[in-house]
Amino acid sequence: MGLGEHGLYYPWLWSAVEQRVRFFDDFPAPEAVWERIGRAGLRSLIIDPYEIRSPQEMRGVFLAGWQFRNRVVLRTRSIPGAMQRRLEREFGRPPAGEEVYGRPAGPELVRLRESLVAASRRGADVVEALLRRESFDLLWISLSAAHLGGHRFFDISQLSEKIELARYNGLATALKDIYRSVDQALSRLIAALPAGTDVIVVSPSGMGPNTSRSHLLPGMLEAVLSDVPAPGPRRAPTGSSLWRIRSIVPTSLRAWIAHALPDLWALELTARLELRDVNWASTRGFMMPNDDAGYIRLNLRGRERDGIVEPVDADTLLDRIATGLQTFRDIDGRPVIQKIFRTRDVGFDGPYTTQLPD
């Protein structure tokens, strides 16, 4: 199913009719394969599908937040409802795999390393146990420790100025240890499968150096769209409030606050902080929530609740934005932006294309 047919590309999505950001659970989602085959009477064993909404019902066993808990991408849920508690009595509770933007402290990294090294082993443990007790037509497991581990441990040297690695056992080899645990779990999983099982192993996205500067895009966009510099103190760029809060409030304090809040409150607070400071009466274009890409959307009249850009002017304004952004240069003279795409030209067709960036 193409992106234009569901419009789900990130946990935090733009709601044009409300002129605000919402968590992706608030949007309709297509059926997952385990829901479709369940209608045909087939049973599935699903462990920790990443960034996927939990089904209301299905045939078989569904566990989310089992290898590690993460309130955004792996929220705790099980089908049957009591399955999680029964398995926790047998294997113990899942460790926390929460992540807070910013420079982490050494003890926080040690706890995350231990959680992620143990995570894949927990996945293999529960699959082996359930396959001995029941039969399933489909097994799906996401070994997401490798992905989350890459976020924090891909280049540990970036943290060495503040953290003496020798003081914290295992940090220097954290990513290798996490990858090794994933490999070991994968070997156990394949060995546990019935003879003749078809196996598909997928790595949807690798980990590499993050060269994105998408947090600078709101200021760049404002500079492009500023016809005349405004008098008085310079206003913060549109859509930068969440980044300002992250830069002002220490990582440890934000982590404590996040831990203290119930999951639903924390998700709603994050959604509310995105684009909180925007004056929609004068904003023609804004950066949509994203991870490491630059997503720009026009505040289009008739599409956005508070839209001000006339549809007849949209193409001209998008051309102006693209041309202006391409004038930014790095300190060595190279262009900051490599390529700009119009979403309509990428080939996303379907009823939810209007939910995507422009």
C-alpha positions in Angstrom: 0.0 0.0 0.0 1.4 3.3 -1.1 2.0 6.3 1.2 -0.8 8.3 -0.4 -3.2 5.6 0.5 -2.7 6.0 4.3 -0.6 9.2 4.8 1.3 7.7 7.8 4.9 8.6 7.7 5.9 9.7 11.2 4.5 9.3 14.8 3.6 13.0 14.8 1.3 14.0 12.0 -0.3 17.3 10.9 -4.1 17.6 11.2 -5.1 20.3 8.7 -8.7 20.5 9.9 -7.5 21.3 13.5 -4.4 23.3 12.6 -2.3 21.3 15.0 -0.1 18.2 15.3 -1.5 14.9 16.6 0.0 11.5 17.5 -0.5 9.0 14.7 -2.9 6.8 16.7 -5.5 9.6 16.1 -5.5 8.9 12.3 -7.1 6.0 10.4 -4.7 3.2 9.5 -4.9 0.4 7.0 -5.2 -3.2 8.2 -2.0 -5.1 9.1 -1.4 -8.4 7.4 -2.1 -10.3 10.7 -5.6 -8.7 10.8 -6.3 -9.6 7.2 -5.3 -13.3 7.4 -7.1 -13.6 10.7 -10.4 -13.1 8.9 -9.4 -16.2 6.9 -9.0 -18.2 10.1 -5.2 -18.0 10.2 -3.3 -17.4 13.5 -0.4 -15.1 14.0 2.3 -14.5 16.6 3.3 -10.9 16.5 6.1 -9.5 18.7 6.9 -5.8 18.8 6.0 -4.4 15.4 7.7 -1.0 15.3 5.7 2.2 15.0 2.5 0.2 14.2 -0.8 0.6 15.9 -2.0 -2.3 18.0 -5.1 -4.2 16.6 -8.3 -4.3 18.5 -8.6 -8.0 17.9 -6.8 -10.7 15.9 -6.4 -14.5 15.9 -3.3 -15.6 17.8 -1.0 -13.7 20.1 0.1 -10.0 19.9 2.8 -8.5 22.1 4.0 -4.9 22.0 6.5 -3.4 24.4 7.8 -6.9 25.2 11.5 -6.7 24.3 11.7 -3.2 25.7 9.1 -0.5 26.5 8.9 2.7 24.6 5.9 5.0 24.9 6.1 6.2 21.3 7.1 3.3 19.2 6.5 0.2 21.4 3.7 0.8 23.8 2.7 -2.1 26.0 -0.3 -4.1 24.7 -1.2 -7.7 24.4 -3.8 -9.9 22.8 -5.2 -11.9 24.6 -5.3 -9.1 27.2 -3.9 -11.2 30.1 -1.0 -12.7 28.0 1.5 -9.9 28.8 1.0 -10.4 32.6 1.3 -14.2 32.4 4.5 -14.0 30.4 6.0 -11.4 32.6 5.5 -13.7 35.6 7.5 -16.3 33.6 10.2 -14.1 32.0 10.2 -10.9 34.0 9.0 -7.4 33.1 10.5 -5.7 30.0 13.2 -3.1 30.5 12.7 0.5 29.6 14.0 1.7 26.2 13.0 5.3 26.4 15.0 8.0 24.6 15.3 11.7 25.4 16.8 14.1 22.9 20.0 15.7 24.1 23.3 14.8 25.5 22.7 11.9 27.9 24.5 11.2 31.1 26.8 8.1 31.6 24.5 6.2 33.9 21.5 6.7 31.6 23.5 5.3 28.7 24.6 2.3 30.7 21.0 1.5 31.6 20.0 1.8 27.9 22.8 -0.4 26.8 21.8 -3.1 29.3 18.1 -2.9 28.2 18.9 -3.2 24.5 21.4 -6.1 25.0 18.7 -8.0 26.9 15.9 -7.0 24.5 16.5 -9.4 21.7 17.1 -12.3 24.1 13.7 -11.6 25.6 12.2 -11.8 22.1 13.8 -15.2 21.3 12.8 -16.5 24.8 9.1 -15.8 24.3 9.0 -17.0 20.7 10.6 -20.3 21.6 8.2 -20.8 24.5 5.0 -19.9 22.6 6.0 -22.1 19.6 6.3 -25.0 21.9 2.8 -24.5 23.2 0.9 -23.3 20.1 1.0 -23.4 16.3 0.9 -20.3 14.2 0.6 -19.5 10.5 2.6 -16.3 10.6 5.4 -15.2 12.9 6.5 -11.5 12.9 9.1 -10.1 15.2 11.0 -6.8 15.0 14.4 -6.9 16.6 14.4 -3.1 17.1 17.2 -3.0 19.7 19.7 -2.6 16.8 17.8 0.5 15.5 17.5 2.2 18.9 21.0 1.3 19.8 22.3 3.0 16.7 20.6 6.3 17.8 22.8 6.5 20.9 25.8 4.4 20.3 26.6 4.6 16.6 29.4 7.1 17.2 30.2 7.0 20.9 33.1 9.4 20.4 30.7 12.3 20.1 30.0 11.8 23.8 33.5 11.3 25.0 34.1 15.0 25.8 31.5 14.8 28.6 31.7 11.1 29.5 34.8 9.2 30.5 34.1 5.9 28.8 36.4 4.0 31.0 34.2 4.8 34.0 31.2 3.1 32.6 31.6 -0.6 31.8 30.5 -1.6 28.3 29.8 1.8 26.7 32.8 1.6 24.4 31.5 -1.6 22.8 27.8 -1.0 23.3 26.7 -1.1 19.7 28.7 -4.2 18.9 27.2 -5.9 22.0 23.7 -5.0 20.9 24.3 -6.2 17.3 25.8 -9.4 18.7 22.7 -10.0 20.8 20.5 -9.5 17.8 22.5 -12.0 15.7 22.2 -14.6 18.5 18.5 -14.0 18.8 18.0 -14.4 15.1 19.9 -17.7 15.1 17.6 -19.0 17.9 14.5 -17.8 16.2 15.3 -19.6 12.9 16.2 -22.8 14.8 12.8 -22.7 16.6 10.8 -22.5 13.4 9.0 -25.6 12.1 10.7 -27.4 9.2 9.9 -25.9 5.8 9.0 -22.5 7.2 9.5 -19.6 4.7 11.8 -17.0 6.3 12.0 -13.3 5.2 14.6 -11.2 7.0 14.4 -7.4 6.3 16.5 -4.5 7.4 14.3 -1.5 6.4 16.8 1.2 7.2 20.5 1.2 8.1 22.3 3.4 10.6 24.9 5.9 9.5 26.2 9.4 10.4 23.3 11.9 10.8 24.2 14.9 8.7 20.8 16.4 8.8 20.3 20.0 10.1 16.5 19.9 9.8 16.3 21.8 13.1 17.7 24.9 11.2 15.0 24.7 8.5 12.4 26.9 10.3 14.9 29.8 10.4 15.9 29.2 6.8 12.3 29.1 5.6 11.5 32.3 7.5 14.4 34.1 5.9 13.2 33.0 2.4 9.7 34.2 3.1 10.6 37.5 4.8 9.8 40.2 2.3 10.9 43.0 4.7 12.7 42.5 8.0 10.2 43.0 10.8 11.1 45.9 13.2 11.8 45.2 16.9 13.1 42.0 18.5 13.5 39.1 16.1 10.7 36.5 16.6 11.7 32.9 17.0 11.3 31.0 13.7 8.0 29.3 13.1 7.9 25.7 14.5 11.1 26.0 16.6 9.5 25.9 20.1 10.1 22.2 20.8 13.8 22.6 19.8 14.1 25.7 22.1 12.7 23.7 25.0 15.1 20.9 24.3 18.0 23.2 24.3 17.0 25.1 27.4 15.8 22.3 29.7 18.6 19.8 30.8 18.3 16.3 29.3 18.1 14.8 32.8 15.2 17.0 33.9 13.3 16.3 30.7 13.8 12.6 31.2 12.5 12.9 34.8 9.4 14.8 33.6 8.7 12.3 30.8 9.0 9.4 33.2 6.6 11.0 35.7 3.9 11.6 33.1 1.4 9.0 32.0 2.0 7.8 28.5 -1.1 9.5 27.0 -0.3 12.8 28.7 3.3 12.7 27.5 2.2 12.0 23.9 -0.3 14.8 23.9 2.1 17.3 25.5 4.7 16.5 22.8 2.0 17.0 20.1 0.9 20.3 21.6 4.5 21.6 21.8 5.1 21.0 18.1 4.3 24.3 16.2 3.0 25.8 19.5 4.4 29.3 18.8 3.1 29.8 15.2 1.1 32.9 14.2 -1.1 31.3 11.6 -2.5 34.7 10.5 0.9 35.5 8.9 2.5 32.1 8.3 2.6 31.1 4.7 4.8 28.0 5.0 6.0 25.9 7.9 8.1 22.8 8.7 6.1 19.8 9.5 7.3 17.4 12.3 10.0 15.0 11.0 13.0 13.1 12.1 15.9 14.0 9.9 14.3 15.3 6.8 13.0 18.7 5.9 9.2 18.6 5.3 7.6 21.9 4.3 3.9 22.5 3.9 2.0 25.6 2.8 -0.7 27.1 5.1 -3.2 26.7 2.2 -6.6 28.3 2.3 -9.3 25.7 2.0 -7.0 22.9 3.1 -5.7 24.2 6.4 -8.3 25.4 8.9 -6.5 28.8 9.2 -5.0 28.8 5.8 -3.9 32.1 4.2 -2.2 31.1 0.9 -4.6 31.2 -2.0 -4.4 27.9 -4.0 -3.8 29.9 -7.2 -0.6 31.2 -5.6 0.7 27.9 -4.3 3.0 26.9 -7.2 4.6 30.3 -7.3 5.2 30.3 -3.6 6.7 26.7 -3.6 9.0 27.8 -6.4 10.1 30.7 -4.4 10.8 28.6 -1.3 12.8 26.0 -3.4 14.9 28.7 -5.1 15.5 30.5 -1.8 16.5 27.4 0.1 19.0 26.5 -2.6 20.9 29.7 -2.0 22.1 28.6 1.5 25.8 27.5 1.6 27.9 25.7 4.1 31.1 27.4 5.5 33.1 25.7 2.7 30.8 27.1 0.0 28.9 23.9 -0.8 25.1 23.9 -1.0 23.4 23.0 2.3 20.5 21.3 0.5 21.3 18.6 -2.0 17.8 18.1 -3.5 14.3 19.4 -3.2 11.3 17.4 -4.2 7.7 18.3 -4.8 5.5 15.6 -3.2 3.1 15.6 -6.2 6.0 14.7 -8.5 7.2 11.7 -6.4 4.2 9.5 -7.3 2.3 9.2 -4.1 -1.3 8.6 -5.2 -4.3 8.1 -3.0 -6.9 9.8 -0.8 -4.3 10.9 1.9 -1.9 12.8 -0.3 -3.3 16.0 1.2 -1.9 14.9 4.6 1.6 14.9 3.3 4.2 17.7 3.0 4.2 19.9 -0.1 
